[in-house]
């Protein structure tokens, strides 16, 4: 793993610390509906404050298109952030200029400020050097704790890190260490479980994993495309028939790389996708013409569980069925609980991420049982694809 500084390597006492956070949290009726990202950020803020820093929190929120827009103000996050860290948080009406300077210059050691949405300035997403310099003028030290924004080369994630002494926050550190332990220095056998709707959206991921893992398990609707490519009928299932040649290439490459490919051997099918729909379990080569594959069957669950039982490390991205719609959540839930049990027993290091995966794990009630669950979304997926993340590179190249 590339080396990078952490909070252990810096002395923040008496310094203004620009902390790049990701407070792009879901809101409903003007209130935070899921505070997970705030709660995960809180330890870094508390540590910096306790060590005598003046903490200046920078974040984006939504897509305001480079100009102020009330609906995307960070002001409603002041109270939830203060509650999470147990300290008063003062708010600045801008992230640069006089409004930001008044708030930042008034901070005393141990105090915390939240600056207004970075994306109210179009220069942020343009990675503008001048805007980065205006941000840098507010601080003495830069800490990035927003792995979820690290795949974007924006002023606050890339350019700013080059202008001040820079380190990773605790959340960023934990995320990078977890991913490194899963893909860069894994205990083997290493398995990957990949689900979701379309092969076309995960070609880079599958191609990268084939050369990395010992077992590649594919579920969800994307498995239908590989089954179709092998000549199996998939009825009215979601299937990218025009990707059949690509699917066959994936299968061939897995064989050449000595990567064991695991596909469904049975499926739960129905004529419609709705809660409580009449469903049946069939062998994978017996899918009725008028039905859709909506979940993996119990035999597939058992086979995957056996594979996981012989693995030491698992990377998971994507559900294996239409988990949002019972009864088609059974396969994903069963695997989630199996992974949780193996992790608790110390037999498996499990790293999972992606929006649907996080939701499925929460639905199964096992989020806290896995070794690490990433809320980083696109950054998590791009890391799994082997891409360089600008926000990470900015910390490791210094």
HELIX and SHEET records of a PDB file:
HELIX    1   1 UNK A    7  UNK A    9  5                                   3    
HELIX    2   2 UNK A   36  UNK A   50  1                                  15    
HELIX    3   3 UNK A   70  UNK A   72  5                                   3    
HELIX    4   4 UNK A   77  UNK A   85  1                                   9    
HELIX    5   5 UNK A   97  UNK A  106  1                                  10    
HELIX    6   6 UNK A  118  UNK A  120  5                                   3    
HELIX    7   7 UNK A  122  UNK A  125  1                                   4    
HELIX    8   8 UNK A  129  UNK A  136  1                                   8    
HELIX    9   9 UNK A  147  UNK A  149  5                                   3    
HELIX   10  10 UNK A  155  UNK A  159  3                                   5    
HELIX   11  11 UNK A  160  UNK A  162  5                                   3    
HELIX   12  12 UNK A  170  UNK A  179  1                                  10    
HELIX   13  13 UNK A  180  UNK A  184  3                                   5    
HELIX   14  14 UNK A  200  UNK A  202  5                                   3    
HELIX   15  15 UNK A  203  UNK A  210  1                                   8    
HELIX   16  16 UNK A  221  UNK A  229  1                                   9    
HELIX   17  17 UNK A  241  UNK A  243  5                                   3    
HELIX   18  18 UNK A  244  UNK A  256  1                                  13    
HELIX   19  19 UNK A  298  UNK A  309  1                                  12    
HELIX   20  20 UNK A  330  UNK A  344  1                                  15    
HELIX   21  21 UNK A  355  UNK A  364  1                                  10    
HELIX   22  22 UNK A  367  UNK A  369  5                                   3    
HELIX   23  23 UNK A  378  UNK A  384  1                                   7    
HELIX   24  24 UNK A  390  UNK A  396  1                                   7    
SHEET    1   A 6 UNK A  89  UNK A  92  0                                        
SHEET    2   A 6 UNK A 112  UNK A 115  1                                        
SHEET    3   A 6 UNK A  54  UNK A  58  1                                        
SHEET    4   A 6 UNK A  16  UNK A  20  1                                        
SHEET    5   A 6 UNK A 141  UNK A 144  1                                        
SHEET    6   A 6 UNK A 165  UNK A 168  1                                        
SHEET    1   B 2 UNK A  27  UNK A  28  0                                        
SHEET    2   B 2 UNK A  31  UNK A  32 -1                                        
SHEET    1   C 6 UNK A 260  UNK A 262  0                                        
SHEET    2   C 6 UNK A 215  UNK A 218  1                                        
SHEET    3   C 6 UNK A 190  UNK A 194  1                                        
SHEET    4   C 6 UNK A 313  UNK A 317  1                                        
SHEET    5   C 6 UNK A 349  UNK A 353  1                                        
SHEET    6   C 6 UNK A 372  UNK A 374  1                                        
SHEET    1   D 3 UNK A 279  UNK A 283  0                                        
SHEET    2   D 3 UNK A 266  UNK A 270 -1                                        
SHEET    3   D 3 UNK A 292  UNK A 296 -1                                        
END                                                                             
